[in-house]
Amino acid sequence: MRCPLIAPALTCFSLVPIFLCVTVIATLSHAGEVAITETEGKAVVTLDGKPFAEYRSDGYAKPIVYPIIGPHGIPMTRSYPMEKGVDNEASDHPHHKSLWYTHDEVNGVRFWMEGESTKENIAVGKIVQTSMKIEGNTITTTDDWVGPDGKVVCSDTRTLTFGGDDNDRHIDVTVQWRATNGEVHIGDTKEGTMGIRTNPLLRLSNDPKRGNHTAKGKAINSEGVEGKDIWGKRAKWVDYWAPVNDHVVGVAIFDHPSNPKHPTWWHARNYGLVAANPFGVHDFEGKPKGTGDVTIPAGESLTFRYRFLFHTGDVQSANIAAKYADFAETK
């Protein structure tokens, strides 16, 4: 598997050095203090003593991050199905739980889907956390991807690093797939992989039949593609934003240049699902089934890195392109 070479991005320092001092002064902000406490099968994250996020593993078919509280104390993801009956929440896709990492068609087992395996010979698995360590602002876990027969298909090690300042909050997610039980075949399907289901107001369209009556969102990707047309396109990042509670807030998701197949494809819908998926080429581009397949040989691993940036303002005022460039430089 070969990743394309990424040309170094031009920066404002080389283009307009006269603005260097002004830019630095304008972006100085207070770096918040992150605290993480493990309690009752979950890790609770605060920023400067205020709620930020919870990493939950017990009681779900996969580990999730819920809730996620962004700038101005605004929830950044939907509450359903963890909480039901919330105004403006659409009751669809119950497997879209806030923020998560998983994929369908892993050695023939479906992990994006949830529920019991069906009579149609569809095998549905679960991701089971086997350990968790908290150090500073980082949570590190190990997890087993378990088939319906109880056998481990593969494992992963994932780290979630939390941070923020006066304007933004972020979660960095690194997932290392490990072929611990033989070869791992990751199938070509749109149903994956690094996903978030946004606050309903960040949706691009309403869905009154399912309970969503107000959508105010806009979206764009790094290539300038806007709205629902970002689905299935390759891009370094995508950004959704909307006015919420008298503030404009958004979430940008960054695909790190070190990731296999960067820039990734995006399973990004107008109803607030945004997922980075480097495997679903067949669905996204109409190429032969299996074009996006990836195999991890037994004993080897494959690593992906992402950042979720919960920001104030729209894509321009939040300076998303420059913040992506900063993230892209991180090792």
Rosetta silent file (secondary structure, phi, psi, omega in degrees, C-alpha in Angstrom):
SEQUENCE: MRCPLIAPALTCFSLVPIFLCVTVIATLSHAGEVAITETEGKAVVTLDGKPFAEYRSDGYAKPIVYPIIGPHGIPMTRSYPMEKGVDNEASDHPHHKSLWYTHDEVNGVRFWMEGESTKENIAVGKIVQTSMKIEGNTITTTDDWVGPDGKVVCSDTRTLTFGGDDNDRHIDVTVQWRATNGEVHIGDTKEGTMGIRTNPLLRLSNDPKRGNHTAKGKAINSEGVEGKDIWGKRAKWVDYWAPVNDHVVGVAIFDHPSNPKHPTWWHARNYGLVAANPFGVHDFEGKPKGTGDVTIPAGESLTFRYRFLFHTGDVQSANIAAKYADFAETK
SCORE:     score description
SCORE:     0.000 S_00000001
   1 L     0.000  129.509 -173.478    0.000    0.000    0.000 S_00000001
   2 L  -118.914  132.357  178.327    1.497    3.302   -1.102 S_00000001
   3 L   -96.768  140.947  178.645    0.656    6.710    0.271 S_00000001
   4 L   -68.422  148.251  175.373    0.885    9.778   -2.025 S_00000001
   5 L   -72.521  139.283 -178.959    3.580   12.306   -1.330 S_00000001
   6 L  -108.754  121.626  179.083    2.241   15.489    0.175 S_00000001
   7 L   -70.553  140.578  179.158    3.833   18.754   -0.899 S_00000001
   8 L   -57.988  134.312 -178.974    4.695   21.065    1.982 S_00000001
   9 L   -75.328  139.819  172.949    1.933   23.620    2.471 S_00000001
  10 L   -68.420  145.183 -178.719    2.758   27.300    1.979 S_00000001
  11 L  -119.054  165.464  179.606    2.347   29.241    5.167 S_00000001
  12 H   -64.690  -22.099 -178.634    1.510   32.830    5.982 S_00000001
  13 H   -68.056  -35.565 -179.277    5.109   33.289    7.169 S_00000001
  14 H   -85.492  -26.313 -175.354    6.496   32.854    3.637 S_00000001
  15 H   -86.812  -43.541 -175.478    3.689   34.679    1.856 S_00000001
  16 L  -137.236   70.306 -176.804    3.083   37.733    3.997 S_00000001
  17 H   -61.848  -20.413 -179.195    5.849   38.124    6.588 S_00000001
  18 H   -63.681  -23.418 -178.400    4.750   41.668    7.287 S_00000001
  19 H   -94.456    5.894 -173.258    1.739   40.264    9.167 S_00000001
  20 H   -56.677  -52.498 -176.266    3.747   37.845   11.317 S_00000001
  21 H   -64.655  -41.319  179.588    3.630   39.832   14.538 S_00000001
  22 H   -61.440  -43.434 -178.616   -0.017   40.776   14.119 S_00000001
  23 H   -63.751  -45.019 -179.265   -0.999   37.155   13.520 S_00000001
  24 H   -61.900  -45.574 -179.070    0.869   35.845   16.552 S_00000001
  25 H   -62.683  -39.699 -175.837   -0.597   38.491   18.838 S_00000001
  26 H   -69.300  -25.843 -174.081   -4.115   37.841   17.538 S_00000001
  27 H  -103.117    0.504  176.944   -3.951   34.093   18.161 S_00000001
  28 L   -64.012  134.996  179.572   -2.375   34.085   21.601 S_00000001
  29 L  -154.400  166.384 -178.909   -4.751   32.400   24.038 S_00000001
  30 L   -79.791  122.699  175.401   -4.843   30.623   27.346 S_00000001
  31 L   -78.434  121.382 -175.912   -4.094   26.902   27.138 S_00000001
  32 L   -73.994  157.706  179.037   -6.609   25.170   29.342 S_00000001
  33 L   -95.515  121.198 -178.799   -5.769   22.630   32.029 S_00000001
  34 E   -94.693  134.777  172.805   -7.084   19.141   31.295 S_00000001
  35 E  -128.510  137.473 -179.600   -7.979   16.706   34.075 S_00000001
  36 E  -127.971  128.752 -178.691   -9.132   13.120   33.496 S_00000001
  37 E  -125.785  130.879  176.861  -10.729   10.934   36.158 S_00000001
  38 E   -88.655  129.581 -179.733  -11.690    7.279   35.798 S_00000001
  39 E  -157.052  132.500  172.123  -15.015    6.423   37.368 S_00000001
  40 L    49.953   49.844  174.555  -17.705    3.748   36.905 S_00000001
  41 L    75.332   17.047  177.622  -16.362    2.323   33.670 S_00000001
  42 E  -148.642  164.455  176.636  -15.655    5.626   31.987 S_00000001
  43 E  -113.452  125.069 -176.533  -13.104    8.433   31.931 S_00000001
  44 E  -102.137  125.684 -175.119  -14.419   11.943   32.635 S_00000001
  45 E  -111.034  130.874  173.691  -12.512   14.834   31.045 S_00000001
  46 E  -122.150  155.011  175.591  -12.636   18.447   32.218 S_00000001
  47 E  -125.731  115.555 -174.327  -10.989   21.586   30.851 S_00000001
  48 L    53.667   39.300  176.110  -10.234   24.250   33.453 S_00000001
  49 L    80.835   -0.485 -178.426  -12.638   22.444   35.757 S_00000001
  50 E  -107.170  149.472 -178.310  -15.533   22.520   33.287 S_00000001
  51 E   -57.062  137.420  177.257  -17.069   19.483   31.547 S_00000001
  52 E  -124.412  -58.315 -174.269  -15.436   18.568   28.242 S_00000001
  53 E  -160.283  164.581  171.028  -15.985   14.893   27.398 S_00000001
  54 E  -132.500  132.953  174.904  -16.495   11.355   28.654 S_00000001
  55 E  -100.184  113.798 -172.200  -14.866    8.269   27.175 S_00000001
  56 E  -114.902  136.128  177.259  -17.307    5.410   27.670 S_00000001
  57 L  -125.549  -31.676 -177.805  -16.770    1.712   27.053 S_00000001
  58 L   -75.706  135.647  172.987  -19.205   -0.133   29.309 S_00000001
  59 L    86.864    6.146 -178.895  -22.660   -0.888   27.981 S_00000001
  60 L  -128.719  161.212  179.438  -21.983   -0.169   24.311 S_00000001
  61 L   -76.902   -7.693  178.269  -21.029   -2.223   21.258 S_00000001
  62 L  -161.153  156.794  174.224  -17.921   -0.043   20.903 S_00000001
  63 L   -65.401  142.218  179.341  -16.159    2.651   22.919 S_00000001
  64 E  -135.468  161.393  171.170  -17.629    6.116   22.371 S_00000001
  65 E  -109.988  112.459 -179.718  -16.938    9.692   23.427 S_00000001
  66 E  -161.109  135.980   -7.357  -20.115   11.218   24.847 S_00000001
  67 E   -76.845  172.129  170.606  -20.963   13.893   25.721 S_00000001
  68 E  -126.456  117.217 -178.179  -18.580   16.368   24.060 S_00000001
  69 E  -103.801  121.006 -175.948  -18.959   19.944   25.270 S_00000001
  70 L   -97.954 -159.368  178.575  -17.469   22.550   22.961 S_00000001
  71 H   -56.182  146.776  178.717  -16.933   26.317   23.091 S_00000001
  72 H    63.754   18.839  178.718  -19.487   28.329   25.075 S_00000001
  73 H    71.935   22.381 -175.780  -20.636   25.134   26.796 S_00000001
  74 L   -90.629  128.424  174.422  -22.410   23.915   23.638 S_00000001
  75 E   -63.653  133.258 -173.804  -22.875   20.147   23.105 S_00000001
  76 L   -99.924  -10.248  177.636  -21.113   19.229   19.860 S_00000001
  77 E  -126.304  165.694  176.908  -22.744   15.861   19.182 S_00000001
  78 L   -73.376  162.131 -178.395  -26.275   14.544   19.206 S_00000001
  79 L   -93.737  -27.703 -178.064  -27.652   12.850   22.325 S_00000001
  80 L   -71.302  140.381    1.714  -29.568   10.002   20.651 S_00000001
  81 L   -96.143    8.564  179.721  -29.598    7.118   21.408 S_00000001
  82 L   -63.062  -35.651  173.543  -27.775    7.634   24.726 S_00000001
  83 L  -129.496  136.395 -177.576  -30.611    9.996   25.663 S_00000001
  84 L  -114.559  157.387  178.115  -34.009    9.856   24.008 S_00000001
  85 L    80.101   16.159  178.520  -36.775   12.402   23.588 S_00000001
  86 L   -80.727  132.323 -178.287  -34.447   15.387   23.185 S_00000001
  87 L   -57.367  137.221  177.060  -36.005   18.186   21.120 S_00000001
  88 L    75.221    6.003  177.626  -34.721   18.421   17.535 S_00000001
  89 L   -89.582  131.323  175.215  -33.013   15.017   17.740 S_00000001
  90 L   -87.674  132.246 -178.309  -33.620   12.607   14.869 S_00000001
  91 L   -93.320   68.164  178.005  -34.179    9.004   15.949 S_00000001
  92 L  -130.848  163.872  174.048  -32.245    7.311   13.161 S_00000001
  93 L    44.024   66.937 -178.364  -29.036    5.280   12.889 S_00000001
  94 L   -63.663  -13.023  176.517  -28.711    4.316   16.571 S_00000001
  95 L   -80.931   -7.022  175.183  -25.188    3.040   15.849 S_00000001
  96 L   -85.928   81.216 -173.093  -24.093    6.668   15.231 S_00000001
  97 L  -101.259   88.186  170.222  -23.150    7.275   18.848 S_00000001
  98 L    61.707  -89.144  178.570  -21.533   10.719   19.251 S_00000001
  99 E  -141.659  133.145 -172.786  -17.870    9.974   18.358 S_00000001
 100 E  -159.645  169.607  173.779  -16.415    6.535   17.654 S_00000001
 101 E  -135.494  122.888  176.851  -13.989    4.408   15.621 S_00000001
 102 E  -170.422  179.224 -178.023  -14.995    1.175   13.912 S_00000001
 103 E  -159.401  145.803  172.296  -15.533   -0.431   10.513 S_00000001
 104 L   -83.031  164.422  174.608  -17.733   -2.973    8.768 S_00000001
 105 L    58.168   58.924  172.564  -16.372   -6.003    6.927 S_00000001
 106 E  -109.566  107.745 -172.783  -13.352   -6.897    9.047 S_00000001
 107 L    51.877   38.236  177.529  -12.575  -10.542    8.269 S_00000001
 108 L    81.868   -0.151  179.222  -16.209  -10.874    7.287 S_00000001
 109 E  -104.371  138.396 -179.339  -17.528   -9.480   10.591 S_00000001
 110 E   -96.212  123.942 -179.853  -19.498   -6.225   10.698 S_00000001
 111 L  -113.147  -20.975  174.649  -18.519   -3.786   13.433 S_00000001
 112 L   -69.362  -44.837  173.208  -20.105   -0.558   12.152 S_00000001
 113 L   -66.620  152.699  175.016  -23.491   -2.228   12.376 S_00000001
 114 L  -126.792  160.217  178.710  -24.786   -3.050   15.843 S_00000001
 115 L   116.292 -170.791 -179.015  -27.166   -5.672   17.154 S_00000001
 116 L   -83.757  149.168  174.859  -27.474   -9.421   16.955 S_00000001
 117 L   -61.780  143.739 -172.933  -26.269  -11.413   13.982 S_00000001
 118 L   -99.444  173.303  178.852  -29.130  -12.129   11.585 S_00000001
 119 L   -69.896  -15.545 -179.892  -30.452  -15.212    9.812 S_00000001
 120 L   -82.478   19.003  177.879  -28.968  -13.878    6.570 S_00000001
 121 L    63.565   31.103  172.536  -25.548  -14.941    7.835 S_00000001
 122 L   -91.227  115.034 -179.174  -24.497  -11.390    8.653 S_00000001
 123 E   -88.799  121.746 -178.855  -21.987  -11.639   11.485 S_00000001
 124 E  -112.642  125.832 -177.016  -22.097   -8.617   13.811 S_00000001
 125 L  -108.828 -176.802  177.989  -19.262   -8.084   16.267 S_00000001
 126 E  -135.972  153.734  173.919  -18.354   -5.847   19.190 S_00000001
 127 E  -105.130  119.011 -172.015  -15.269   -3.907   20.230 S_00000001
 128 E  -112.991  121.173  177.952  -14.393   -4.736   23.822 S_00000001
 129 E   -71.106  132.176 -178.967  -12.007   -2.612   25.859 S_00000001
 130 E  -110.100  -18.337  175.376   -9.404   -4.717   27.638 S_00000001
 131 E  -160.387  155.440  175.694   -7.358   -2.023   29.400 S_00000001
 132 E  -145.293  134.188  176.968   -7.289    1.719   30.006 S_00000001
 133 E  -128.701  135.991  178.101   -4.497    3.969   31.262 S_00000001
 134 E  -113.099  126.707  178.795   -4.780    7.671   32.050 S_00000001
 135 E  -142.756  112.386 -178.514   -1.680    9.834   31.957 S_00000001
 136 L    62.324 -123.975 -178.914   -1.892   13.623   31.971 S_00000001
 137 L   -98.506   20.633 -173.166   -4.277   14.708   29.221 S_00000001
 138 E  -126.790  137.385  171.460   -4.211   11.329   27.432 S_00000001
 139 E  -109.055  129.086  176.012   -6.272    8.144   27.615 S_00000001
 140 E  -120.815  128.298  179.654   -4.671    4.979   26.216 S_00000001
 141 E  -128.724  159.420  164.644   -6.701    1.818   25.756 S_00000001
 142 E  -117.197  147.316 -173.440   -6.359   -1.627   24.267 S_00000001
 143 E  -143.977  146.127  173.897   -9.370   -3.218   22.633 S_00000001
 144 E  -108.941  135.107  173.652  -10.374   -6.526   21.076 S_00000001
 145 E   -92.681  107.987 -168.292  -12.593   -6.729   18.000 S_00000001
 146 E  -110.396  128.551  177.688  -14.701   -9.765   18.875 S_00000001
 147 L   -76.753  170.695 -178.487  -16.896  -11.746   16.477 S_00000001
 148 L   -64.653  -16.353  177.428  -20.310  -13.178   17.377 S_00000001
 149 L   -87.661    3.220  179.338  -18.622  -16.527   18.080 S_00000001
 150 L    85.396   -2.045 -179.561  -16.555  -14.911   20.856 S_00000001
 151 L   -86.972  143.443  179.975  -13.287  -15.167   18.915 S_00000001
 152 E   -79.055  121.524  178.938  -10.977  -12.161   18.639 S_00000001
 153 E   -79.418  -45.842  177.551  -10.714  -10.969   15.038 S_00000001
 154 E  -163.644 -178.350 -179.683   -8.031   -8.360   15.739 S_00000001
 155 E  -135.546  169.074  172.818   -7.035   -5.830   18.368 S_00000001
 156 E  -144.784  159.374  166.699   -6.196   -2.159   18.581 S_00000001
 157 E  -119.840  126.427 -179.604   -4.367    0.329   20.737 S_00000001
 158 E  -128.951  144.141  175.597   -5.917    3.772   20.746 S_00000001
 159 E  -123.463  139.032  175.037   -4.935    7.035   22.370 S_00000001
 160 E  -123.644  120.642 -179.111   -7.138   10.061   22.882 S_00000001
 161 E  -114.686  129.452 -172.672   -5.426   13.317   23.781 S_00000001
 162 E  -111.219  143.584  177.980   -7.522   16.271   24.941 S_00000001
 163 E  -161.837  174.516  178.649   -6.721   19.966   24.853 S_00000001
 164 E   174.192  172.152  178.026   -8.137   23.424   24.374 S_00000001
 165 L  -144.233 -157.804 -176.584   -7.849   27.133   24.894 S_00000001
 166 L   -65.662  -25.081 -173.934  -10.108   30.188   25.142 S_00000001
 167 L  -109.743  -36.931 -170.297  -11.589   29.596   21.691 S_00000001
 168 L  -128.904  161.487  169.617  -11.291   25.937   20.720 S_00000001
 169 E  -132.484  150.264  179.640  -11.203   22.419   22.115 S_00000001
 170 E  -142.741  154.397  172.053   -9.710   19.384   20.440 S_00000001
 171 E  -128.469  118.654  174.474   -9.488   15.613   20.686 S_00000001
 172 E   -94.741  128.428 -177.892   -6.606   13.854   18.944 S_00000001
 173 E  -120.247  123.229  173.182   -7.344   10.199   18.184 S_00000001
 174 E  -118.303  126.117  179.123   -4.681    7.667   17.206 S_00000001
 175 E  -122.868  121.793  175.080   -5.764    4.105   16.404 S_00000001
 176 E  -107.737  106.902  172.846   -3.249    1.331   15.783 S_00000001
 177 E   -70.162  137.487  179.821   -4.885   -1.770   14.307 S_00000001
 178 E  -128.100  123.879  179.495   -2.970   -4.902   15.382 S_00000001
 179 L   -83.195   77.069 -173.327   -3.236   -8.240   13.597 S_00000001
 180 L   -84.414  -17.987 -175.863   -3.010  -10.229   16.815 S_00000001
 181 L  -129.399   49.198 -178.256   -4.949  -13.291   15.646 S_00000001
 182 L    96.147 -177.316 -177.543   -3.788  -13.812   12.089 S_00000001
 183 L   -59.852  142.564  179.362   -4.207  -11.758    8.952 S_00000001
 184 E  -116.134  122.210  179.167   -6.731   -8.904    9.062 S_00000001
 185 E  -107.699  114.657  179.946   -8.726   -8.079    5.941 S_00000001
 186 E   -98.041  118.184 -169.846  -10.420   -4.647    6.030 S_00000001
 187 L   -83.884  157.172 -179.803  -13.209   -4.584    3.448 S_00000001
 188 L   -80.124   97.834  178.203  -14.175   -2.006    0.845 S_00000001
 189 L  -152.352  148.493  177.414  -17.352   -0.390    2.211 S_00000001
 190 L   -70.640  -15.563 -173.161  -18.576    3.119    2.933 S_00000001
 191 L   -80.343   76.358  178.771  -19.676    1.997    6.413 S_00000001
 192 E   179.946  174.526    2.879  -16.716    3.295    8.396 S_00000001
 193 E  -141.013  -60.104  175.753  -14.530    4.450   10.065 S_00000001
 194 E   -93.121  101.600 -166.346  -13.503    7.456   12.240 S_00000001
 195 E  -121.673  158.106  172.310  -16.918    8.966   12.831 S_00000001
 196 E  -144.822  145.810  172.551  -18.898   11.677   14.568 S_00000001
 197 E  -116.902  113.763 -166.367  -22.615   12.519   14.590 S_00000001
 198 E   -76.842  166.715  166.302  -22.919   16.237   15.130 S_00000001
 199 L   -48.147  134.148 -175.312  -25.219   18.460   17.141 S_00000001
 200 H   -55.145  -28.559 -179.920  -28.495   18.514   15.112 S_00000001
 201 H   -69.444  -17.660  176.692  -28.153   22.233   14.382 S_00000001
 202 H   -84.731   -3.105  174.527  -24.979   21.457   12.407 S_00000001
 203 L   -60.306  155.679  177.639  -27.016   19.308   10.014 S_00000001
 204 L   -92.158  -16.898  179.487  -27.302   20.567    6.460 S_00000001
 205 L  -149.677  156.192  179.899  -30.985   19.632    6.096 S_00000001
 206 L   -80.935  162.745  175.310  -34.037   18.928    8.237 S_00000001
 207 E  -145.260   71.927 -174.608  -35.722   15.565    8.784 S_00000001
 208 H   -57.593  -33.154 -177.711  -39.140   16.303   10.354 S_00000001
 209 H   -63.044  -27.201 -178.947  -40.355   12.705   10.021 S_00000001
 210 H  -104.968    6.880  173.828  -37.615   11.583   12.420 S_00000001
 211 L   106.383   -4.565  178.858  -37.891   14.502   14.829 S_00000001
 212 E   -95.892  118.406 -176.190  -35.385   17.010   13.441 S_00000001
 213 L  -113.547  -10.831 -177.381  -37.089   20.312   12.646 S_00000001
 214 L  -139.199  117.236  175.197  -34.193   22.796   12.573 S_00000001
 215 L  -127.118  133.075 -176.266  -30.928   22.495   10.691 S_00000001
 216 L  -129.204    8.162 -168.829  -28.611   25.477   10.207 S_00000001
 217 L   -77.856  157.088  169.230  -25.314   23.891    9.221 S_00000001
 218 E  -129.898  156.648 -177.758  -22.866   24.564    6.441 S_00000001
 219 E  -146.344  150.724  177.149  -19.966   22.371    5.370 S_00000001
 220 E  -154.751  153.856  174.198  -16.836   22.574    3.255 S_00000001
 221 E  -114.001  178.268 -174.321  -13.734   20.471    2.690 S_00000001
 222 L   -64.385  -17.783 -178.792  -10.084   21.347    2.125 S_00000001
 223 L   -95.453    3.612  178.435  -10.597   21.292   -1.653 S_00000001
 224 L    87.975    4.184  176.894  -13.370   23.899   -1.578 S_00000001
 225 L   -76.613  136.032 -172.737  -16.244   21.442   -2.141 S_00000001
 226 E  -117.610  158.933  172.446  -19.322   22.556   -0.198 S_00000001
 227 H    61.254 -148.378 -175.137  -22.445   21.108    1.350 S_00000001
 228 H   -65.625  -15.295 -178.994  -23.633   17.583    0.661 S_00000001
 229 H   -70.796   -7.753  177.516  -21.243   17.294   -2.297 S_00000001
 230 H   -73.348  -14.334  179.886  -18.355   16.584    0.082 S_00000001
 231 L   -60.674  131.499  175.181  -19.683   13.006    0.422 S_00000001
 232 L    77.624   -1.189 -179.531  -17.305   10.488   -1.135 S_00000001
 233 L   -90.894  153.640  174.407  -14.685   13.096   -1.994 S_00000001
 234 E   -87.547  138.639  179.534  -11.042   12.968   -0.920 S_00000001
 235 L  -163.543  157.481  178.123   -9.849   15.823    1.284 S_00000001
 236 L   -76.353  -31.011  179.985   -7.381   16.625    4.038 S_00000001
 237 E  -155.551  160.259  169.755  -10.128   17.970    6.268 S_00000001
 238 E  -131.354  155.449 -179.468  -13.827   18.759    6.454 S_00000001
 239 E  -140.954  131.435  173.318  -15.598   21.390    8.545 S_00000001
 240 E  -117.425  138.924  177.296  -19.231   21.750    9.657 S_00000001
 241 E  -151.106  162.041 -178.548  -20.490   24.877   11.469 S_00000001
 242 E  -168.029  159.887  169.722  -23.721   26.638   12.433 S_00000001
 243 E   -75.036  127.033  179.849  -25.190   29.255   14.760 S_00000001
 244 E  -137.264  122.578  177.427  -26.058   27.583   18.063 S_00000001
 245 L    51.204   49.484  176.378  -27.354   29.408   21.159 S_00000001
 246 L    68.948   13.967  175.612  -26.317   32.850   19.855 S_00000001
 247 E  -132.247  150.352  171.092  -22.825   31.627   18.946 S_00000001
 248 E   -96.796  122.896  179.426  -21.337   30.218   15.769 S_00000001
 249 E  -134.544  161.395  179.796  -19.509   26.952   16.496 S_00000001
 250 E  -156.828  174.865  174.549  -18.244   24.080   14.415 S_00000001
 251 E  -132.749  125.897  173.752  -16.300   20.862   14.235 S_00000001
 252 E  -109.776  140.044  177.605  -13.432   20.244   11.835 S_00000001
 253 E  -117.406  126.385 -175.498  -11.966   16.778   11.372 S_00000001
 254 E  -107.360  134.319  175.330   -8.340   16.507   10.240 S_00000001
 255 E  -102.086  117.695 -174.234   -6.771   13.546    8.428 S_00000001
 256 L   -70.725  141.186 -178.899   -3.044   13.374    9.245 S_00000001
 257 L   -59.201  -21.097  179.386   -0.639   13.221    6.249 S_00000001
 258 L   -77.956   -9.920 -176.607    0.999   10.089    7.723 S_00000001
 259 L   -68.379  140.744  172.104   -2.251    8.122    7.387 S_00000001
 260 L   -54.696  137.049  177.750   -2.421    5.372    4.767 S_00000001
 261 L    67.944   15.057  176.154   -4.196    6.595    1.602 S_00000001
 262 L   -58.709  140.481   -4.272   -4.114   10.243    2.697 S_00000001
 263 L   -76.252  142.296 -173.457   -6.042   12.322    1.802 S_00000001
 264 L   -72.618  165.875  167.636   -8.919   10.168    2.953 S_00000001
 265 E   -87.770  157.675 -176.027  -12.412    9.814    1.508 S_00000001
 266 E  -123.711  120.106  171.642  -15.299   11.193    3.575 S_00000001
 267 E   -88.180   76.572 -170.606  -18.545    9.413    4.401 S_00000001
 268 E  -118.187  114.254 -173.098  -20.075   12.814    5.223 S_00000001
 269 L  -104.407  163.080  179.520  -23.833   13.173    5.084 S_00000001
 270 L   -74.979   -8.797  179.332  -26.202   16.137    5.185 S_00000001
 271 L   -98.243   15.097  170.656  -27.756   14.751    8.398 S_00000001
 272 L   100.089    0.519  170.884  -24.637   15.258   10.493 S_00000001
 273 E   -80.657  128.200  175.441  -22.699   12.028   10.044 S_00000001
 274 E  -133.605  117.695 -177.387  -19.058   12.811    9.273 S_00000001
 275 E  -138.536  129.186  171.833  -16.653    9.891    8.949 S_00000001
 276 E   -80.975  122.380 -175.092  -13.132    9.619    7.572 S_00000001
 277 E  -137.198  102.053 -179.768  -13.053    6.355    5.620 S_00000001
 278 L   -83.204    4.051 -172.123   -9.928    5.351    3.640 S_00000001
 279 L  -109.852  -18.298 -167.673  -11.399    1.985    2.632 S_00000001
 280 L   -89.803   44.188 -173.613  -14.717    2.638    0.832 S_00000001
 281 H   -62.014  -38.896  179.783  -13.452    3.318   -2.687 S_00000001
 282 H   -55.655  -48.354 -179.170  -16.063    1.082   -4.343 S_00000001
 283 H   -72.850  -41.145 -173.361  -18.937    3.122   -2.889 S_00000001
 284 H   -75.615  -35.617 -174.106  -17.307    6.532   -3.148 S_00000001
 285 H  -119.163    0.710  178.310  -15.889    6.340   -6.663 S_00000001
 286 L    69.976   22.028  178.712  -17.861    3.531   -8.289 S_00000001
 287 L   -85.077  167.753 -176.545  -14.758    1.417   -8.816 S_00000001
 288 L   -54.792  142.233  177.758  -14.812   -2.415   -8.701 S_00000001
 289 L   -55.019  131.231 -178.961  -15.728   -3.942   -5.351 S_00000001
 290 L   102.066   -9.200 -179.513  -12.577   -4.612   -3.376 S_00000001
 291 L   -58.791  -35.669 -177.157  -10.586   -1.667   -4.754 S_00000001
 292 L   -90.873    3.549 -178.646  -10.405   -0.155   -1.269 S_00000001
 293 L   -59.814  146.955  173.791   -9.515   -3.375    0.553 S_00000001
 294 E  -135.642  136.499  177.069   -6.516   -3.363    2.879 S_00000001
 295 E  -116.986  130.383  174.159   -4.841   -6.405    4.419 S_00000001
 296 E  -102.642  114.697 -179.819   -2.718   -6.296    7.571 S_00000001
 297 L   -61.568  152.638  179.810   -0.401   -9.333    7.652 S_00000001
 298 L   -52.969  132.721  177.774   -0.375  -11.431   10.828 S_00000001
 299 L    85.072   -5.154 -178.489    1.701   -9.830   13.554 S_00000001
 300 L  -106.464 -179.387 -175.240    1.810   -6.427   11.882 S_00000001
 301 E  -143.399  168.298  179.655   -0.080   -3.173   12.471 S_00000001
 302 E  -145.318  130.688 -171.591   -1.570   -0.133   10.734 S_00000001
 303 E  -120.527  138.908  176.672   -1.907    3.303   12.348 S_00000001
 304 E  -128.528  144.785  179.601   -4.261    6.241   11.709 S_00000001
 305 E  -129.733  137.428  179.956   -4.274    9.722   13.289 S_00000001
 306 E  -141.290  157.506  169.450   -7.064   12.284   13.398 S_00000001
 307 E  -128.307  133.996  169.461   -7.942   15.530   15.145 S_00000001
 308 E  -103.426  115.700 -179.005  -11.425   16.737   16.030 S_00000001
 309 E  -108.510  113.386  178.659  -11.319   20.513   16.447 S_00000001
 310 E   -96.626  108.808 -164.167  -14.377   22.028   18.136 S_00000001
 311 E  -122.888  161.224  170.149  -14.086   25.677   17.240 S_00000001
 312 E   -89.303  149.338  176.875  -15.735   29.074   17.484 S_00000001
 313 L    82.518 -179.986  178.137  -16.737   30.831   14.274 S_00000001
 314 L   -90.204 -172.592 -174.381  -17.039   29.593   10.711 S_00000001
 315 L   -61.312  -32.496 -179.627  -14.354   28.001    8.560 S_00000001
 316 L   -79.631  -51.910 -176.731  -12.769   31.361    7.746 S_00000001
 317 L   -67.263  -26.646  176.918  -12.865   33.072   11.129 S_00000001
 318 L   -82.081   -8.780  176.246  -11.682   29.860   12.828 S_00000001
 319 L    57.938   48.588 -173.154   -8.735   29.735   10.381 S_00000001
 320 H   -62.577  -41.075 -178.731   -9.238   26.027    9.775 S_00000001
 321 H   -59.441  -42.759  179.906   -6.756   25.730    6.895 S_00000001
 322 H   -69.626  -36.823  179.741   -3.926   27.152    9.022 S_00000001
 323 H   -70.300  -32.766  173.639   -4.852   24.990   12.007 S_00000001
 324 H   -64.704  -42.942 -179.737   -4.808   21.931    9.785 S_00000001
 325 H   -58.655  -38.889  176.958   -1.327   22.920    8.567 S_00000001
 326 H   -64.076  -44.961  179.750   -0.166   23.066   12.210 S_00000001
 327 H   -62.924  -39.734 -177.819   -1.639   19.626   12.905 S_00000001
 328 H   -62.418  -23.121  179.974   -0.054   18.205    9.760 S_00000001
 329 L   -84.030  -12.695 -177.445    3.377   19.138   11.113 S_00000001
 330 L   -71.898  145.827 -179.487    2.922   17.183   14.350 S_00000001
 331 L  -101.369    0.000    0.000    4.829   13.912   14.704 S_00000001
